[in-house]
């Protein structure tokens, strides 16, 4: 008989006592501290080639991450795994980008109709099962350039299925769903330029948003697209709209912008 409660169960009980649901079971919570969605672009410094990998304001997060996989949500590790002091030497690794099921964790699932938990759990939106609902926890230590001191630092994750919680140096930086869209988080308050920094992530295989994804496709979980940190000057253009118009009976053009 087990005499300890997992962090997932403890959190659920604590939130229930407060009349709240955890993020993964609350349709009113799609994100926490996530930056607004935007078009896909990268800002370059004067004179830099238009290759973000060569930019002084870019830091790649792709590659091998330390990885802990549990088959059931209520077995997720406690929050001490997000601290820099936690010993993850016994963990496996995961290639990022990479889907769990294609890297030895869990099995691919193909469905053309119905939800992926059928036979295990009766549909009960927005609740998804704990049983056979895997959770992946990632850890990566990376040195952030000292030259980023005084700049805003943003973490970019190209696609996380089904959701994504982000910690930096033991501090929770944000949460998001929208599994096929890029998600960005301002991690400036938590990053220490010129030092080793711990980026930690946690991904649930299914969350309340999975009820909106009943399509004809393979069900995979993990980080599917590129991931990186980037820095921006605090004094910058953040949002700009460029409009084109024709004048003088369509003989001349006019280009104007709103910022």
Protein Blocks (a to p, Z undefined) as FASTA:
>chain_A
ZZbdcfklmmmmmmmmnopacfklcfkbmbghiacdddddddddehiacbfklpckbccf
bdcddddddfbfklcccfklmpmklccklpccddddddfklnopajddddfedcfkgoka
ccddfbdcfehpacddddddddddfklgoiacddddfbdcfbdcddeehiafbdcehklb
ccdddfklmpcghiacdddddddfbdfklmmmcccddddedjfbdcddddddfbdcfbdc
dddddeehhlaccddddZZ
